[in-house]
Amino acid sequence: MASPANPNVPALPREPTTAHAYTLPILSLLGILILIVPFIYHLRARNTGACALIFYLCIFNLMVFVNVLIWPDNNFSDWWSGEVLCDIEVKITWPITVGVASSTLAITRSLAMVLDVDNANLNPSRGQKRRKVLVDLAICFAVPLLIVGLHHIVHRRRYIIVAIGGCTDSYHNSWPTVVIIWIWPLVFTLINVYYAGLVISRLHRHRSSISSILSSHSLNTSRFLRLFIMSLLLLLIYLPLNIFWFYANISQSIPLEPYSWAAAHDAATWNVIPYLPAIGVFTFDRYVPAAMALFVFAFFGTGTEARRIYAGIATACGLAKCFTRLKQERRPSKDAGEGGWLERLSLVAVGKRYFAKLSSRGGSRDATEMCDFDFHKHLIHPQTLFHRPRKRTVFHLPN
């Protein structure tokens, strides 16, 4: 067992908020379990951004679960030193935070591309599909992996152990820390704002033909709206938080020191492991991954498709012998019924009714818009299949 950094300091009393030591592991483990079905759902739908988001949340919840079990209170004399585990965690904690922002950006960007009818490709080749997946993977993982590689440049201390919070990192107060660490969540969030505005603009522009556009991409209004509303709400939450965190981190770092490798990696302090009592921000910040897991589950863990996955898992476990209803296949309707109770009580239902109403009013405009769109993709113009235009019109294919 490790001793406190300063053994002459008298032992601190246990935190009065020890209830966190019981609630956090339960919520974190629950957060991992409820994300299994949404991950399968998005993996089948090839939603790379959503799969990456769920992956990051699962890793984050697992870290919270392990840390609280190992360091649940201020009893420093009984604490484990955290070797190896903390060395790994401090390398990936901030990249995971960045990864959540980049994955949300990938989701919103994919939705914006679906609504880009001017550059849409209805029959993408296998190479184009692979390229799209690779681009999404790069958005989700490139910068987080880069931060993992560059992390040691500004890493000032091996790690710090905080009660309940567990392994925590410490950075050198210099400009490379701003560039390598602090700025990236805000950068991804601001780019996400642009794509969210693009989605809203295109939704308004093509509101009467939204169903036709989505069906051409093997999507329906329900799935699209759930993805967009989830990413939009995450953006509305993350934008002010990332602005605040960036400001707080910069404020605490001012005045910035000139960067020095020797100063940032001082051998006299590098291997000294500080043990700190739980501070409010470390405690309540650990509830965020579990809350985000519940947020994702609310959108994608309760619908018809999710229930089919639950039934498949239960059948694989042999429960179908006791519950014969599990063998009954659930068939979702064409455009509704995939969101379960959420769609009947949420913004998704409002959005579906809105677009359905517009589609019923603007059917002719929908047909005209989609006809022009198909022609520019070198398909047969539908007008020539049913009637001859009154005036001969010359169309010029784009170069």
Steps between C-alpha positions, in 0.01 A plus 500: 500500500615851426540770757392861461733738322572663838476240778526769768162642403231362731240279339201694376149400604301306247296704257149568628372434146600131501168420333683576174716195563186285476295680236777568245603135444137395459419779255824453305449125462138560402619759248720238333227235489229723354731606216548146367176490300536856357853405391370190318224713346741758359756240398236332283401838356870586440475824696871545565467818705235354731704180550807708588299712745369188676852351506640811672216508753550132586873551561430811708239320713735205547773733628259663746379158616853371567630820662217532751537138608876542557502847661158550664605726791779703663665211681840571344691239700307219332514634148663317212765701315320458166806399300434392141125567528543873557784515247250381239202702619675837499599435139144439381274707727529825306503330157169336599358843582614623159366182339149563631503843332649365175251211484208738543646705215521187282131427564388851408726510194356171371147634537596816311641287217176300480308824438750626241285413197726694262791263563318184602593162358209256497710202395840531670763244411670281757805727486289810565332332798839399637632853449205645692561265792871585502425874505260454791757290686762770442268766640422288807845363582780693324532793741443290817777263388721799419446634852596160642826521307579861593370483857840443659636828361291703745447235768645660815450223756463125469147513644293615797252284694180662622250334730202368300633673187799266474783557252543864395759666280694825534626725218774755460377861490630589154370569150555141373245385758242733346573368150531131584239468776256779581390629161370185329160445665409860420625468140288192432198655670523819291530297178200302619306826532565565129375156393198522729409830336549334161262217595236744622534709184467197272210363701318827446591513130389142426230471766232389254717223352684381808349149493608441139852626567542283807356188336758532222766459771322205667392724787161594633381815673499330839862387497624826348319717754618292793861531385470872434311590818746296708803670341332842521421462870854378568626805314280736701639346818861473387540844343465709820686237703795490261515879488500510880760221535728663245472835678555339842804302387657803332427719803668252733803480268554877475767626501627243252854387566765461229505136402795294618529123476715490814250709697202300377667168588685585820638174638465630857120514478416261216469183710346669805133392502275755679193362677213747517163487679188508289402842370149572380595546136682166494201325653215638293700509178509119517122485458518650150589175313213311664260785423609507135460121478143533625447779247609279209295208633186715513528563127615160374442241771120490520369468144370207301838419346658513846235265635577258219865504608399441863286207386790359298735522800242338727441223245874437473508464880229232481219708648275430201412165655337680792371801307367381164407855405868570442478293181240734350668732252431869543450675170543878516281709280637685203571828673369476852514283803876471529532749780271342759367715779750777425353574160150536641609741772790695353623743239540208261123457480452873446758501221347198328153654503641827368678342204210267427268799483735687266546194281127460456470865397799518273489171313525657156792717601667193646470315171637793301796543732590131499465478121751779446728345756493157330572653159819660621607157618469376138178308560202490262294815543154392630325757282593306185334187636151646537451798272677720253580853615313774320821673403818331397757567768872450456680371809873534539676242710751646744865465405 
